[in-house]
Amino acid sequence: MPKKDSSKSLYDIAKIKNSKKKWEEELLNPTLKKSPERDWKFTTISGMPIERLYTPEDIEDIDFTNDVGFPAVYPYTRGIHATMYRGRLWTMRQFSGFGTAEETNQRYKYLLKQGQTGLSVAFDLPTLMGRDSDDPLAIGEVGKCGVAIASLKDMETLFDGIPMDKITTSMTINAPAAILLAFYIAVAEKQGADIKKISGTIQNDILKEYIAQKEWIFPPTPSMRIITDIFAFCSQHVPCWNTISISGYHIREAGSTAVQELAFTLYDGIEYVRAAVKTGLDVDEFAPRLSFFFNAHNDFFEELAKYRAARRIWARQMKEVFKAKDERSWLLRFHTQTAGCSLMSQQPYNNVIRTTIQALAAVLGGTQSLHTNSLDETYALPTEEAVTIALRTQQIIAYESGVINTIDPLGGSYFVESLTANMEKAALDYFNKIDSIGGMVPAIERGFPQKEIADAAYQYQKAVEKKEKIIVGVNQFVQDHKPIPYLYIAEEIQQKQLKRIKELRASRSDKEVSKTLAVMKKAAQDGSNLMPFILDAVKSYATIGELCNTLKEVFGEWQEPQII
């Protein structure tokens, strides 16, 4: 980065350096001699050292025109929109789903009445793994960590009475993302919506699954093919849909540092762009619909610096490396969720404060949408009361705190600008390491990001156990607390869902299901874009398990290599 070279600027920096030296000699050093035990050495969660004081000399290498600039101006460090929240608030999108489609449908209607501005679907484990609710491996998990969706019939019930052309929906689904998107499109068509206008997001980020969350089905190569098929299909038929939400959230939840979350997430994005371009897609054909998903953890300044650095890195990669010409391709649009791994079962009402601080960091960092976790999520899925408090947290920040009144209010802070630059540099160092391995897929196959995250999680836990890292109510300020009420998913839920699948199979045309699955299998074998064939099979009421099992016959299943 070029240095400012005006004599006045150099003179001013010299004056600051002399003033800082005088401050250290006259005030700091005498104070340290009196109470050295109080002057701790602080670092961010990522381990970057934090100075006692920041001054203009700490940012003298930053070119404010080219590195920081203005909102809506490349490289977008200060935000992707010219008016940011003065023009439009972030989407308040509470992640929700439990039990059956009927129960979750009622929760969605409740949340929309409370002022939520977008839906976010949490699926149960069998759905996430591409298995039907009556699969032997699904027993005991149906509806427990999200809503059970096995067929188009379930999706019709999930969105009953909810106009899909007037609401945006985010679906946290990865390995079977193409199937759930097909369910959604089919329901929208049944409602009479124009699918060229429906809007939302599928997570669809399989690389992150191999790295962190471990909910995969197929090996990396066919999985990447399915993702690029979705890019191509949606660019033509569902152009307002965000075809992927490249996710750092689960990387962070697995124990990564903020720097690792930033680096691995953005590099995953680069890998998806490379794969799509390799198939012949023009980068500007699909890149404007790429989106990202980040965690908001406890280190307030590190988190908001992470978001600012992310925008800058992505813009430069898209413009300078991939030569995208459409400015929309340069924009890093992202959703944020507060850190589930930071929530504690001890003194659970402390989680409200943690979530508030994390949400504020996301807002000050310029997020486009936000989910705030509920205080009871270490026990179970949120109760109605807990999720309302979480939503009100966002609304109070938006309407009462005043932080939306100006764009990037911490921009120009010596500390924030220095930390943003350091985050960028540390992330690019990881880029170089992954490049030397040959890219993210070879890195995953060698276990590189997995080991980096495991090592970071181990170091963090050691710091907690040694009380080098204080967790209020856990290793300091401990006290007894009363149990709180939580949401219980009754075992009858599974029986209801098994009955629904049995009735579905009795009422549909098995001949039509077999025909559409066979055509889809042939498309998987010959390399055709799979999305139209998945959509046809979905409309015949083939189940998610039947669809995935058919694709497994062609692609096989992924077995994670041993990581040493």
GIWOGI-V665367 format. One record per helix or strand of 3 or more residues. SS is the DSSP state (helix for helix, strand for strand). FROM is the first residue (numbers start at 1). TO is the last residue. If there is no record, write none. Layout:
BEGIN
SS:FROM:TO
SS:FROM:TO
END
This chain:
BEGIN
helix:7:34
helix:36:38
helix:56:59
helix:64:68
helix:84:86
helix:101:113
strand:119:121
helix:125:128
helix:136:138
helix:152:158
strand:169:171
helix:177:190
strand:200:202
helix:206:213
helix:220:237
strand:244:247
helix:249:253
helix:258:278
helix:283:289
strand:290:296
helix:300:321
helix:327:330
strand:334:338
helix:340:342
helix:350:364
strand:369:371
helix:384:399
helix:414:437
helix:440:446
helix:448:465
helix:492:507
helix:510:526
helix:531:539
helix:544:555
END
